[in-house]
Amino acid sequence: MLLSSFKQKIKEFTLVPAGGGCFEVTVNGELVYSKLQAGKFPDEQTVLESVRDRLKK
């Protein structure tokens, strides 16, 4: 989903395994979504919007 939506803007995509219920999305080192902060796992649209908003900056 991310790669197909932003294929012209993403130069690197890294998955980092973590434990303890942690799911975070960062863009260029900036946290754009945290399951621990939000209290829930995001749906695809939430992740896409979070990344899109960060890439606009």
C-alpha positions in Angstrom: 0.0 0.0 0.0 2.7 2.5 1.0 5.0 1.6 -1.8 2.4 1.6 -4.5 0.9 4.9 -3.2 4.2 6.8 -2.9 6.5 4.9 -5.2 8.0 8.2 -6.6 8.7 9.6 -3.1 9.9 6.7 -1.1 13.6 6.0 -1.5 13.9 3.5 1.4 11.4 1.4 3.3 12.5 -0.4 6.5 10.5 -2.7 8.8 11.9 -2.9 12.3 10.5 -5.7 14.5 9.5 -4.7 18.0 7.7 -6.2 20.9 5.3 -5.1 23.6 2.5 -4.1 21.2 4.5 -1.3 19.6 3.5 -0.2 16.1 5.0 3.1 14.9 5.3 4.7 11.5 8.1 7.3 11.0 8.9 9.3 8.0 12.5 10.8 7.8 12.9 10.2 11.5 9.6 11.9 12.5 7.0 9.9 14.2 3.7 10.2 12.3 1.7 7.4 13.9 2.1 5.5 17.2 -0.3 2.7 18.3 0.8 3.3 21.9 -0.2 7.0 21.7 -3.4 6.4 19.8 -4.4 3.4 21.7 -5.3 1.4 18.6 -3.8 -0.2 15.6 -4.4 2.0 12.5 -6.3 1.0 9.4 -4.6 1.4 6.0 -6.2 4.8 5.3 -4.9 6.3 8.6 -1.3 5.2 7.7 -1.6 6.6 4.2 -2.9 9.9 5.4 -0.3 10.2 8.1 2.5 9.6 5.6 0.9 11.8 3.0 0.7 14.7 5.5 4.3 14.3 6.4 5.5 14.2 2.8 3.8 17.5 2.1 6.0 19.3 4.6 
